[in-house]
Amino acid sequence: MAEQIENIRGESGHGGNIYRLAEKLGIQERKVVDFSASVNPLGVSKQIKAEIRRHLKYLPHYPDPEAKKLRKRLAQYHGINPETILCGNGSTELIYLITRALKPRKVLIPVPTFSEYERAVLTAENKERRAEIEFYILKEKNGFEINPDEFITDLKGERDPSPIAPHSSHSFDMAFLCNPNNPTGRLLRREDVIKIAGAARDLRCYLIVDEAFMDFCPEETIIKYVESNPYLIVLRSMTNFYALAGLRIGYGVFPQDLVERLKGYKEPWTVSSLAQRAAAVAIRDKTYKKETFTLLRQEKRFLEKNIKKLGIEFFPSDTNFYLLKISNADEISDGLQLKGMLVRDCSDFRGLDRTYLRISVKSHKENAILIKELTQIIQKQKTNTENPDSDRINK
């Protein structure tokens, strides 16, 4: 079993693969408790479920390829022009679409962050040359926070080049920001993002701000600033806050002159009719949002209090997950998996190592089970460390 668990950890790539763990343990998928995917513990709202049931009769028909009704609703919700909105099969589709259409030559990416930015840049077709990527390193000693002035300095190419990654001759034409950042959970305040976006505009560098988790702190969005900045792109996802990971729905807000260009590279019908209906209902469900914020406040207090008691270091989070640092993180991950619980091993994030785990905030019952299992694993490890022969004797 230890070998099987190692394979699960090594092949994960992203969180949320309950299917592989269920297969390895020989249990039903519904019995896996998934702390690796940062999805709202309330699950899909009642309003969305009812809307999906009403629209099952339309499944024989192709979905609207332009998602006009959904874009209209999103435009009303954000107070923007619907012609600046493009919907996708999750925001990840749009990340790849952007790099495929704009073909950047040199890209700046903070790390650690969502790995698909780097992969999208490297896999984008560019017959002339492969894009160069440079990394803005987020430091643990600073809580993995972005310093906007330092980021702008890097964007301008004014930082002294290191012997490991010297600057090339041409300037950046694209940069990514995940805000709040995944996997650190840290939010860069709106005024700081606007400052970076202004610098990117002056440099004629496209700034892609991925607000996949922004629904957890909606007052910090910069969506409305896209209209006045021809180099600003904002992406949003319905996966995490609205628990629609299985339906795959996201959208982007673009400078209007880019929309038709991007459509030329986009596959048709990537957003299903059910996903379009679910998203349109989700953004209007005020009761669900209120219940979400109430639950998260309570459960984040519970988790922080108990994680501290266990002596595990965690980083303050502005969203629904925490980055943990603990020396035996891989052993803890394996131990939890044997109990049918998934946490996110962060060793495959550039800039992190095997001492980091990410856990999502779930229901109180599930959070309590996690703390109980963590306590048992840590106590057992402590006992084995203090008395190396204890495990052999127990066997």
Summary of the structure (lengths in Angstrom):
residues: 395
radius of gyration: 21.9
end to end distance: 16.8
largest distance: 71.2
contacts: 1269
relative contact order: 0.17
helix: 46%
strand: 14%
